[in-house]
Amino acid sequence: MRWSWKIGRIAGIDIRVHATFLLLLAWAALVSYQASGTAIGAARGVLFVLALFASVVLHELGHALAARRFGVPTRDITLLPIGGVARLAYLPKEPRQELHIALAGPAVTLAIALVLYGALRLLGLPLVPAEDVLSSRGSFISQLMWANVSLFLFNLLPAFPMDGGRALRATLALRMDYVRATAVAAGVGRAFALLFGIVGLFYNPFLVLIALFVWLGAAGEAAEVQQRSSLEGVPVERVMIRDVRTLAPRDTMAVAQDHVLAGFQQDFPVVDGGRVVGVLTRAKLLQALAKRGRDAAVGEAMETVFRTAEPGEPVEHALTRLQECRCHTLPVVSDHRLDGVLTLDNVGEFMMIETALRSAAAGRSGR
């Protein structure tokens, strides 16, 4: 994830923190200082946020380790001001496995709350009311326990992107098509978003932000599953562009410029002796034109480290690679020889065509 950096590694999984997380720490310090009037109070507020997010890391590790049990790797865990995100490489297609992964995080959070409750009883410390969780009253352990209880209950709401939404979808998928189950679960999530929004307008503006978060999460999940459904089982060779213009390392930027103006391509595979040796992207082309002029050689500006796809591999795998590298084009190669290119644009066009064909088929079957 952009604007994040690695702070550690647990169980073979990178732990990253987003830059905006620092804003949360600053806010916690300010609020705690205003409430207590002391630097110690401000430090306590920051320490509380750090302890709470340590619980969040354990929550996300619960998801990641449960996923690993089913052979699903986790790319990393990133801490954001709104919580944590465990980026799984993919979701399992078996609903029971997804249900297990979804509930593993809340199970860890509940276990943390129970351990903290046991520590309170063991140490003889008072249990402050739940409404004082963000105040400076009561013991640190008591506040942290109630915060974990709140996280546990909030995550179990049956609305995307919370764990409860994924658990609902997995439960529904045991009895119906996965896409349909996602649509139903997304509808439930939107209903919760409307409820939060209405209540928030009258009682707590913060609920309006949660409503927006839930609404966008439901819409995003439905769109992602629809995309995966359209691409499932489709090989790259069915989607790739075959009519591709290429360049040679010795060609000049003038040749590349003429190709750009004459066609639709943004990036150009660079081929030497029948083998793909690089990619000249639009950004590199513009940089070379600005610094060296039209007579500069393509070989001086091309990307020599680039990702590729194979004709027979699933499009969804290649699409993940395309999104991870933040590039526009993947050369499709067999034994280092170019067969075509895969771009986000032609994947999107394929999905629109498939959606239109499915709608037409559904309309005919409904008559």
Secondary structure by P-SEA (a helix, b strand, c coil): ccccccccccccbbbbbccaaaaaaaaaaaaaaaacccaaaaaaaaaaaaaaaaaaaaaaaaaaaaaaaacccccbbbbcccccccccccccccaaaaaaaaaaaaaaaaaaaaaaaaaaaaaccccccccccccccccaaaaaaaaaaaaaaaaaccccccaaaaaaaaaaaacccaaaaaaaaaaaaaaaaaaaaaaaacccaaaaaaaaaaaaaaaaaaaaaaaaaaacccccccccccbbbbbcccccaaaaaaaaaaccccbbbbbccccccccccaaaaaaaaaccccccccccccccccccccccccaaaaaaaaaaacccbbbbbccccccccccaaaaaaaaaaaaaaaaaaaaaaac
